[in-house]
């Protein structure tokens, strides 16, 4: 589906440089749990719980997530009350925006 496709693109975009500069783990609660690990060596992204504890947990609809990552929705608009929630280190979220 579109979420899996989005994570495939993200996985392809993860570089050592992003991992070094970000040092954060993001967990996404969509219609299932997904993650982007920008802390462990090499980094990774995919379905399921992250390999290490998440620094930021975001909950939103799958549709909003896909829109956010395809740049049809400014990231923080997705976190407006009612649509979704974000818990954890907001500064890390800004570095994730840079990667996108």
C-alpha positions in Angstrom: 0.0 0.0 0.0 1.0 3.7 0.0 2.4 3.6 3.5 4.7 0.7 2.7 5.7 2.4 -0.5 6.5 5.6 1.5 8.7 3.6 4.0 10.5 2.0 1.1 11.4 5.5 -0.2 12.4 6.7 3.3 14.6 3.6 3.7 16.3 4.5 0.5 16.9 8.0 1.7 18.5 7.1 5.0 22.2 7.8 5.0 25.0 7.6 7.5 25.1 11.4 7.5 21.4 11.7 8.5 22.0 9.1 11.2 25.0 11.0 12.5 23.3 14.4 12.5 19.9 13.3 13.8 20.5 10.6 16.4 16.8 10.0 16.9 14.2 7.2 16.5 10.7 7.9 15.3 7.8 5.6 15.8 4.6 6.1 13.8 1.2 4.8 14.9 -0.8 4.5 11.6 -2.9 1.6 10.8 -0.1 -0.4 12.4 3.3 0.5 13.9 6.2 1.7 11.7 9.5 3.3 12.5 12.4 5.3 11.2 15.7 4.6 13.1 18.2 7.5 12.7 20.2 6.5 15.7 21.6 2.9 15.1 24.5 2.5 12.8 23.4 2.7 9.2 19.8 3.6 10.1 16.7 1.8 9.0 13.0 2.2 8.4 10.1 -0.2 8.2 7.1 -2.0 9.7 6.9 -2.9 13.4 8.4 -1.5 16.6 11.8 0.3 16.2 14.9 -1.8 17.2 15.6 0.7 20.0 13.3 2.9 22.1 11.6 5.6 20.1 12.4 9.3 20.9 9.3 10.5 19.2 6.0 8.8 18.7 3.6 10.2 16.2 0.0 9.0 15.7 -2.0 10.0 12.7 -4.1 8.5 9.9 -2.2 6.6 7.2 -3.6 9.1 4.6 -2.1 12.1 6.6 1.2 10.3 6.9 1.5 9.6 3.2 0.5 13.3 2.5 3.0 14.5 5.0 5.8 12.5 3.4 4.8 13.3 -0.2 4.9 17.0 0.8 1.2 17.6 0.2 0.8 18.5 3.9 3.1 20.7 5.8 4.4 18.4 8.6 3.2 20.3 11.6 -0.3 20.8 10.1 -0.6 17.0 10.5 -0.2 17.4 14.2 -3.0 19.9 14.8 -5.3 18.7 17.6 -7.9 16.2 16.5 -6.0 14.8 13.6 -3.1 13.3 15.4 -0.6 13.5 18.2 3.1 13.7 18.7 4.9 12.8 21.9 8.6 13.2 22.6 11.4 15.4 21.4 10.0 18.1 19.0 13.5 19.2 18.0 14.1 15.8 16.5 10.9 16.2 14.4 12.5 19.3 12.8 15.5 17.3 11.8 13.2 14.7 10.2 11.6 17.5 8.2 15.0 18.5 6.9 15.6 14.9 5.7 12.3 15.0 3.8 
